[in-house]
Amino acid sequence: MKEFLIRTSKKLKEKGFLRLSIWFLKKAQKLNGKEVERLLQEHKNDYAKCLKKKARDYEKKGDPTEALILLERVKELGGEVDEEWEEGLRLKSRKQKSFETKLLLNPASIGFNFARSYRKQLFSISGTPSFSDEDDSSRKVIPPELLKVWKKAVKSSQDYEKQYRLAVNMAIYGYIWEAKIQGEKTEEIKKTTEIELLLGILNMDLGEKEKAAEKLMYALELDPKNQEAYCHLGKIFSEIDEETAIQYLRKCIEIDPTTETAENAIEILEEIKDEIEV
């Protein structure tokens, strides 16, 4: 198992998935800390450099808040951050947050449309979908059923079930980006396997594979028999590393081969290789 984890981590690093490579090394470290420690630190240093570069990119795009989030992650990894740069980002972020608060205090007034200019200013993150005039997510009128769920959630801001239901309904009605933001707010109330699974799927839909995999793997830590998490991880890794994908997909099928999720896992396996004994 240890060799598998280290081998997978190295493959992920080679392909630029540093966030995931560190996750696998941490698992390997629990099996043999001394042997993996040097490699883990090397990956952390590389990831910290990558995050600082991304933070600069976010700053150029006018998103100081996301840049600050990345710098916090850099410090968690043991990396150094320029204090003047960080303080400058904080000042810009406060101004942006003031605007964001005014916009989000009454989302029903804009029918969850989040006009494209606002979305770009608030959520200028690479990988988010572009919005055309025909985009379905720019509806002018919020669906009545979704509005009902939203009103209940607003009245009970710390009620996990109501907040989770709102995130799910946003996703069902096609408001993927808003569903992700709502899901992250729900996660702050309570971390459960269901919210981590939902966030993993939403990040997949937004093309953020590393964030998706991280959420799905956390869902498995909370519930090692979460079939959907295994299946989605298998799908993500089928495009990154076949060996790891096969491990996840086989585990999905082993849990219960009679479910629709298991059928989906088998289909993905068949796409990876023509003949695999499952």
DAUR-V131104 format. One record per residue. RES is the residue in one letter. PHI is phi in degrees with one decimal (999 if undefined). Layout:
# DAUR-V131104
res = <RES | RES>
phi = <PHI | PHI>
This chain:
# DAUR-V131104
res = <M | K | E | F | L | I | R | T | S | K | K | L | K | E | K | G | F | L | R | L | S | I | W | F | L | K | K | A | Q | K | L | N | G | K | E | V | E | R | L | L | Q | E | H | K | N | D | Y | A | K | C | L | K | K | K | A | R | D | Y | E | K | K | G | D | P | T | E | A | L | I | L | L | E | R | V | K | E | L | G | G | E | V | D | E | E | W | E | E | G | L | R | L | K | S | R | K | Q | K | S | F | E | T | K | L | L | L | N | P | A | S | I | G | F | N | F | A | R | S | Y | R | K | Q | L | F | S | I | S | G | T | P | S | F | S | D | E | D | D | S | S | R | K | V | I | P | P | E | L | L | K | V | W | K | K | A | V | K | S | S | Q | D | Y | E | K | Q | Y | R | L | A | V | N | M | A | I | Y | G | Y | I | W | E | A | K | I | Q | G | E | K | T | E | E | I | K | K | T | T | E | I | E | L | L | L | G | I | L | N | M | D | L | G | E | K | E | K | A | A | E | K | L | M | Y | A | L | E | L | D | P | K | N | Q | E | A | Y | C | H | L | G | K | I | F | S | E | I | D | E | E | T | A | I | Q | Y | L | R | K | C | I | E | I | D | P | T | T | E | T | A | E | N | A | I | E | I | L | E | E | I | K | D | E | I | E | V>
phi = <999 | -60.4 | -62.7 | -63.1 | -63.9 | -67.1 | -62.5 | -64.2 | -59.3 | -64.4 | -63.8 | -65.1 | -64.0 | -59.5 | -92.7 | 90.2 | -94.6 | -66.8 | -60.1 | -72.1 | -61.7 | -66.6 | -58.7 | -67.5 | -67.2 | -63.5 | -65.7 | -67.7 | -61.8 | -65.3 | -85.7 | -159.0 | -60.4 | -63.4 | -68.4 | -96.9 | -55.8 | -62.5 | -64.4 | -62.6 | -63.7 | -61.7 | -66.2 | -63.9 | -61.8 | -64.9 | -68.2 | -61.4 | -62.7 | -63.2 | -67.1 | -65.6 | -65.0 | -64.9 | -61.8 | -62.4 | -63.6 | -64.5 | -61.7 | -64.9 | -80.1 | 86.3 | -122.8 | -65.4 | -63.8 | -66.4 | -62.8 | -64.1 | -60.1 | -67.5 | -66.7 | -62.1 | -66.2 | -59.5 | -67.4 | -63.0 | -80.9 | 94.5 | -84.3 | -94.0 | -128.0 | -64.6 | -64.9 | -65.1 | -62.0 | -62.5 | -66.9 | -62.1 | -66.5 | -63.3 | -63.2 | -65.6 | -66.0 | -61.3 | -64.7 | -67.5 | -63.1 | -60.9 | -66.7 | -62.6 | -61.8 | -60.8 | -71.5 | -87.8 | -60.9 | -137.4 | -62.3 | -64.4 | -67.1 | -112.7 | 57.0 | 58.5 | -71.1 | 43.1 | -39.9 | -53.6 | -64.6 | -69.7 | -61.0 | -65.9 | -74.0 | -85.8 | -124.6 | -80.8 | -113.0 | -60.2 | 99.1 | -73.9 | -67.7 | -83.5 | -115.6 | -100.4 | -64.8 | -94.2 | -61.3 | -65.7 | -76.7 | -103.0 | -63.9 | -82.4 | -119.8 | -72.6 | -56.9 | -54.3 | -64.3 | -67.7 | -62.5 | -61.8 | -64.4 | -63.3 | -61.9 | -65.2 | -67.3 | -62.5 | -71.3 | -130.6 | -64.8 | -108.8 | -86.6 | -57.4 | -60.7 | -68.5 | -68.8 | -65.2 | -62.0 | -63.6 | -60.7 | -62.4 | -66.6 | -58.4 | -66.1 | -60.0 | -85.0 | 92.0 | -90.1 | -63.4 | -65.8 | -63.2 | -62.9 | -64.6 | -61.1 | -65.2 | -62.2 | -66.7 | -66.8 | -64.6 | -60.3 | -66.9 | -74.5 | -160.0 | -94.4 | -130.3 | -63.8 | -71.9 | -73.7 | -67.3 | -63.8 | -60.3 | -64.1 | -62.2 | -66.5 | -64.5 | -65.4 | -62.2 | -61.4 | -90.0 | 80.3 | -96.7 | -63.8 | -65.6 | -63.0 | -62.2 | -62.1 | -62.4 | -66.1 | -66.8 | -69.2 | -69.7 | -60.4 | -71.1 | -65.2 | -78.8 | -146.5 | -62.6 | -110.4 | -77.8 | -60.3 | -62.9 | -63.4 | -60.6 | -64.4 | -67.3 | -64.6 | -60.8 | -66.4 | -62.5 | -74.9 | -63.7 | -98.9 | -117.2 | -151.2 | -61.6 | -59.9 | -66.6 | -59.2 | -61.5 | -59.8 | -67.4 | -67.2 | -63.5 | -63.3 | -58.1 | -69.1 | -61.9 | -60.4 | -164.1 | -73.3 | -95.0 | -86.8 | -65.8 | -63.1 | -64.4 | -61.9 | -64.2 | -64.0 | -63.3 | -62.3 | -67.5 | -59.8 | -65.3 | -72.1 | -71.8 | -141.8 | -67.6 | -135.3 | -134.8 | -80.6 | -110.3>
